[in-house]
């Protein structure tokens, strides 16, 4: 397995994980707006979504720089 194919595989996995975490974050925002969950629950959801998104961007850039 080359670096480019491994980076592509990792990028696809983190993209799916980021999409799922962003999906949960959006529904947490909706639940907070409706008063179903406390506001403090948004902070960890935001951190998880941001971390997954930044890792996805990193792997995208890394994949593009591989020859």
C-alpha positions in Angstrom: 0.0 0.0 0.0 1.4 3.3 -1.0 1.3 6.5 1.0 -1.3 8.0 -1.4 -3.7 5.1 -1.2 -3.3 4.9 2.6 -4.0 8.6 2.8 -7.0 8.3 0.6 -8.4 5.4 2.7 -7.8 7.4 5.9 -9.4 10.5 4.3 -12.6 8.6 3.4 -12.9 7.1 6.9 -12.4 10.5 8.6 -14.8 12.1 6.2 -17.5 9.7 7.2 -16.8 10.1 10.9 -16.8 13.9 10.5 -20.1 13.8 8.7 -21.6 11.7 11.5 -20.3 14.0 14.2 -21.5 17.2 12.5 -24.9 15.5 12.0 -25.1 14.9 15.8 -23.8 18.4 16.5 -26.6 20.0 14.4 -29.2 17.9 16.1 -27.8 18.9 19.5 -28.2 22.5 18.5 -31.8 21.8 17.6 -32.4 20.0 20.9 -30.9 22.9 22.9 -33.1 25.4 21.0 -36.2 23.3 21.9 -35.0 23.1 25.5 -34.6 19.3 25.5 -31.0 19.2 26.6 -28.8 21.6 28.5 -26.6 24.1 26.8 -23.4 22.6 28.3 -23.9 19.5 26.1 -23.0 21.5 23.1 -19.4 22.1 24.1 -18.2 18.5 23.8 -20.2 18.0 20.6 -18.6 21.1 19.1 -15.1 19.9 20.1 -15.7 16.4 18.5 -17.1 17.9 15.3 -14.2 20.4 15.0 -11.5 17.8 15.7 -13.0 15.5 13.1 -13.3 18.2 10.5 -9.8 19.5 11.1 -8.4 15.9 10.8 -10.4 15.5 7.5 -8.9 18.7 6.1 -5.4 17.7 7.1 -5.8 14.3 5.4 -7.2 15.9 2.3 -4.2 18.2 2.0 -1.8 15.4 2.9 -3.3 13.2 0.2 -3.0 16.0 -2.4 0.7 16.5 -1.7 1.6 12.8 -2.2 3.0 12.0 -5.6 
